[in-house]
Structures are given as C-alpha cells and as structure tokens.
C-alpha cells in the first residue's frame, strides 16, 4: 500500500516534501510557516493547497496550528516516501 501511495505522488507533492526535508523541518519547533514553504516550492496557491491536503491525508506531513499561522513538518512516513520516490528516479 505504501508503494502505491508513493507512486501516486505528484511533482508538486515531492516539491513540498523536499522543501521540508531540506530545511530539516522534522519536529514541531523546527516547523516552517506555510507561507515560506509556498514561496520555496514555487507552486501556485491552488496546487499548493491541493498537495497539502493529499500529503496530510497520507500522513506525510503534519500541520502545526499555531496562534496566528500554520506551520508544516515532514513526518517519518513523508521522509521515507521522498527517499523512496527519489531512489526510484535514480536521483
């Protein structure tokens, strides 16, 4: 099942996972504001929201609901999905 989910990830999904992984946003105090992830991923607002929804449902990211803004972290499943996807592509 995990491999099926990973194979269905879009380039937009992988972009978000890559931004979070590159910035080591793995635990709550290292969470990155959604606005910054959006800027770094260079996605449109619509594609960004769609990918966030898919990634959160798959438990690849976690949305941390702060007082004024929301931040994102990559989960261990998200890291494994990113590395599995990249290794299949030979990157």
C-alpha positions in Angstrom: 0.0 0.0 0.0 2.8 2.4 0.9 4.4 1.9 -2.5 1.1 2.6 -4.3 0.7 5.9 -2.4 4.3 6.9 -3.1 4.0 6.1 -6.8 0.9 8.4 -6.9 2.8 11.4 -5.6 2.9 14.4 -8.0 6.0 16.5 -8.6 4.2 19.2 -6.6 3.9 16.8 -3.6 7.5 15.9 -3.9 8.5 19.6 -4.1 6.8 20.3 -0.7 8.3 17.2 0.9 11.7 18.3 -0.5 11.4 21.8 0.9 10.5 20.5 4.4 13.3 17.8 4.3 16.0 20.2 3.0 15.1 22.6 5.9 15.1 19.7 8.4 11.5 20.5 9.5 11.1 17.2 11.2 9.9 18.2 14.7 7.5 20.9 15.9 10.0 23.5 17.0 11.6 23.4 13.5 8.2 23.7 11.7 8.2 26.1 8.8 5.4 28.5 8.2 3.1 27.6 5.3 3.8 30.9 3.6 7.6 30.1 3.4 7.0 26.6 2.1 4.7 28.0 -0.6 7.4 30.5 -1.6 10.2 28.0 -1.7 8.2 25.4 -3.6 7.2 27.9 -6.2 3.8 26.4 -6.6 0.5 28.2 -7.3 -1.8 28.7 -4.4 -4.3 26.2 -5.8 -1.7 23.4 -6.4 -0.1 24.1 -3.0 -3.4 23.6 -1.2 -4.2 20.5 -3.2 -0.8 19.0 -2.4 -1.1 19.9 1.3 -4.4 18.1 1.5 -3.1 15.0 -0.2 0.1 14.9 1.9 -1.7 15.5 5.2 -4.2 12.7 4.4 -1.3 10.3 3.6 0.3 11.3 7.0 3.4 12.5 5.1 3.2 16.0 6.6 1.7 17.4 9.8 0.2 20.8 10.0 1.0 22.6 13.3 -1.7 25.0 14.1 -0.1 28.0 15.8 -1.8 31.0 17.2 -1.8 33.2 14.0 -0.4 30.9 11.3 0.0 27.3 10.4 3.4 25.6 10.0 4.4 22.4 8.5 6.7 19.4 9.3 7.6 16.3 7.4 6.8 13.1 9.2 8.9 9.9 9.1 6.5 8.5 6.6 7.0 11.6 4.5 10.8 11.3 4.6 10.5 7.6 3.6 8.2 8.5 0.8 10.5 11.2 -0.5 13.6 8.9 -0.4 11.7 6.0 -2.0 10.5 8.2 -4.8 13.9 9.8 -5.4 15.6 6.4 -5.4 13.1 5.1 -8.0 14.1 8.0 -10.2 17.8 7.4 -9.6 18.4 10.8 -8.0 
